[in-house]
Amino acid sequence: MSKEIEVLRTAMLNEVEGAEFYKLAAERFAPSATKDSLLELARQEEEHIEFLRSLTEKLGKTGEINYDPEALKKEVESPQIFNWDKVDQELVRLAVTVFSVGMNMEKDSVAFYEKAMAEAETEDVKQLFNILVKWEKAHLHTLQKQYEVYQQEWWNMQNFAPF
């Protein structure tokens, strides 16, 4: 089980880095739905950290993960927090960059958890990593949708039509 504990510890670090990234990005925006959404993503990453920490402690003490998969699946559902307002044109380029970097971070997290799931020795641990994959894919989907909005807005500002 020490291998699983090390994977969970690395997963916690990934979530810490994600939370810090979203907080730093949010500081660049004036109060807006964009700032609120970035802070909400940071909050969700912090919830993931706490969840992983408690599982790591349980796994270290008992050698088993005790959780209710059905209850956790409910937490995976998107909270539908992204209700975007018009962003100041000066921030569009920054937003494109922030959401692009965020998407890459979430893709890396998905790949990390998928690899951990493939290497897990028990079904409980595999279920855990599957839930984490779903969490990160939900973030990725949300970021992708908003990135496309900002990308289109940036193209419009540049008088660029990709077709």
WOURSUL-V235600 format. One record per residue. PHI is phi in whole degrees, -180 to 180 (NA if undefined). OMEGA is omega in whole degrees, 0 to 359 (999 if undefined). NEAR is the number of other C-alpha atoms within 8 Angstrom. Layout:
# WOURSUL-V235600
PHI|OMEGA|NEAR / PHI|OMEGA|NEAR
This chain:
# WOURSUL-V235600
NA|182|7 / -64|177|6 / -64|178|6 / -63|179|9 / -63|178|11 / -65|177|8 / -64|178|9 / -65|178|11 / -65|176|11 / -65|177|8 / -60|178|10 / -61|179|12 / -62|177|8 / -59|180|9 / -69|177|12 / -61|180|11 / -62|178|8 / -64|180|12 / -61|180|14 / -65|178|9 / -61|182|9 / -65|177|13 / -66|179|11 / -63|178|8 / -64|181|10 / -63|180|12 / -62|183|8 / -80|184|6 / -107|172|10 / -67|177|6 / -52|184|7 / -169|176|8 / -65|178|10 / -63|179|13 / -61|180|12 / -60|181|10 / -69|177|10 / -64|177|12 / -67|177|11 / -67|176|9 / -62|178|11 / -62|179|14 / -62|179|9 / -64|177|9 / -62|178|12 / -66|174|11 / -64|178|8 / -62|179|10 / -59|182|11 / -63|178|8 / -61|180|8 / -65|178|12 / -61|182|11 / -66|177|8 / -66|179|10 / -63|178|11 / -63|180|8 / -64|181|12 / -64|179|12 / -68|183|10 / -84|189|6 / -110|184|7 / 79|180|8 / -132|174|6 / -102|180|10 / -111|178|6 / -153|180|5 / -101|183|6 / -57|182|8 / -67|177|6 / -66|180|7 / -67|179|10 / -61|178|9 / -65|180|7 / -72|183|6 / -75|183|10 / -58|181|8 / -64|178|6 / -78|179|4 / 55|183|5 / -83|186|7 / -89|173|8 / -124|195|6 / -83|172|6 / -99|180|7 / -67|180|4 / -94|176|7 / -53|184|6 / -57|180|6 / -67|182|6 / -98|183|9 / -61|180|12 / -62|177|10 / -62|181|8 / -62|178|10 / -59|181|12 / -66|182|8 / -59|183|9 / -71|176|12 / -66|179|11 / -63|179|8 / -60|178|12 / -62|179|11 / -63|178|8 / -63|180|9 / -68|176|12 / -61|178|11 / -63|178|8 / -65|178|11 / -59|181|12 / -62|179|8 / -61|182|8 / -70|177|13 / -65|177|11 / -65|179|8 / -62|179|11 / -64|180|12 / -65|183|7 / -95|183|6 / -65|184|10 / -93|182|6 / -120|180|6 / -66|178|7 / -59|180|7 / -67|177|12 / -61|177|13 / -61|179|10 / -58|182|9 / -67|176|12 / -65|177|11 / -64|179|11 / -65|175|10 / -59|180|12 / -63|178|9 / -58|184|10 / -68|177|12 / -66|176|11 / -64|176|11 / -62|181|10 / -59|180|12 / -62|180|8 / -63|179|9 / -64|180|12 / -61|180|11 / -60|182|8 / -72|176|9 / -58|180|12 / -61|177|8 / -64|180|8 / -66|178|12 / -61|179|9 / -63|179|8 / -63|178|9 / -64|178|11 / -59|179|10 / -62|179|9 / -64|181|7 / -91|185|6 / 56|183|6 / -115|176|7 / -118|185|6 / -72|180|3 / -110|999|2
